């Protein structure tokens, strides 16, 4: 094989992998939006606010803003939380993300690359738990579905117990 053919083959494979990652991460039903941010963005803000407080960094106002946003979205958030809490990462994604540690240089330490490989599911489970916490008693309509999840012996059943 000539050098030009090898380069072309590698570029084709990289392009194919990029298309596959995009297809796997293609968004489904649009999330509810409040003040220009999606539901998952509000849950992520709350997560970051708690991380900041736990690590003794400057307290920020994101926790209160996230609680206000999720409560404004209200019960419209419940179908998303129930979907997210059921998301299980395929084993191949976890193995591929772990394999990035073996990549040379900055690629091996690239958290963005790992996040792209893992997809949204890795974060959605945490966001669902955060969201149920933020909704508080307004999440009561989700209780029957959470009880059904707890009845089965799967990872989502144990997550439903946490919610």
N, C-alpha and C positions, 0 to 999 in steps of 0.2 A: 504494500500500500504506500502510495506517495504521501509526502508531508501534507500536501494540499487536500488530499482525500481524507486524511486523519482529522485535520482541522475541521473540514466540512462535516464529517460524521459527528465530532464532538459538539459542534454548534447546533446540529440538528437534534442531538440528544438533549442538550441543555434547553433548547426551545421546546421540545416535546415535554420535558419535565415541568417547565414553566406553565405551559398550557394545562397540564394535568393539575398542577397546584391551584391555578386560577379556577378551573372547573370544579374542583373539590371544595373550594372556599366561596363559590358563587352564592350571593345572598338569596335567602328565601323571601318569605313575607316580610315587608318592611316593619321595622320596630316602631313603636310609638315614640313620638318626639315631644320634648318639652323645652322651651326656650332654646331651640336650635340644636339640642343634643339628644341622641338616641337613648333609649332605656339602658342599654349596656354601657354607654358612656357615663351615665349617672351612677350606675353600680360600680364602675371602675373608679370614679372619683371618690366614692365612699371607701372603697378598698384602699386607695392610696392615702386617704385621710387617716385611716386606722393604722396603716403601715408607718406613716409619719409620726403619729403619736406614740406608737410602740417603740420606735427607735429614738425617741427623745428629740426629734427635730422640731422645727417651728410649727406650732399648731396652726392649722388652716381652717377656713370656713366651709370646705367642701362637704363635710359630713352633714351639716344642717341643710345646705343647698340640695344635696342628693336626696335627703329624706323628704324635703319639700317637693322635689321633682317627681319622685316615685309615688308619693301620695297624690299628687296632682294627676298623674297618669292613672292611678287607682287600680281598679279591678281589671282594666284593659291589659295590665302587665301580667296577670296571672297565667294566661295561656303561654306566654313566652317563658316564664319561670318554670312552668311544668315541663315544657319542651326541653329547656336547658338542663334541668336537673336529671333528665333521662339520657343526656348525651354521654356516650362512652367513646373514648378515644380508641380507634383501631390500633391493634398491637403494632402493625407495620409503621404507623406514624410515630409511635413512641420509640421504636427501634431506630427509625431513620433520624429522628431528632437526636437521639443519644449518639448515633454514628457521627454527627457533625462535630463532636468533641475531638474526633480523630483527624479532622481537616487541618491543613497547615495554616499557621499564622492567625490572622484576625478572623478568618472564616470559622475556625474552631471555637471561638469565644463569642460568636455573633448571636446574641439573644433574639434579634429580629428574625434571623434565618430560622431559628428554632420555633419561634412563634408562627411563622408562615407555614412551616411543615406541620406543626401540631394543629393548626386551624383554630377556629373560635371555640370549639368544644372544650378545650382545656381551660378556658376562662369562663365559659358560660355556666359551668357547674357552680363555681364560686359566686358568680354574679346572681344566680338563682337564689342561693342561700342568703346572700346580702339583700337581695330584693325582698324576699319574704320577711327578713328581719325589719327592713325599712317600712314595709306595709303594715306590720304589726297585726292588730285584730282585723284590719281591712282585708287580710288574706284569708279570712274564714271560708269564703267560697271554694278555696283550693283544698280544704281538709279532706273531703271524700276522695279526691284523686290521690292525695298524698297517702291516705290510708290504704288504698288499693296498691300503691307502689310498695308500701311497707310490708304488705302481705306476701310479696314475691321475694325470693332469695337472690336478689341481684344487687349490683352496686347502687342502682338508683333507689332500691328499697332502703339501704342504709343512709343514703343522702336524704331521703324523704323524712327519716327519723330526725335528722339534724334540723330540717326546716320546721 
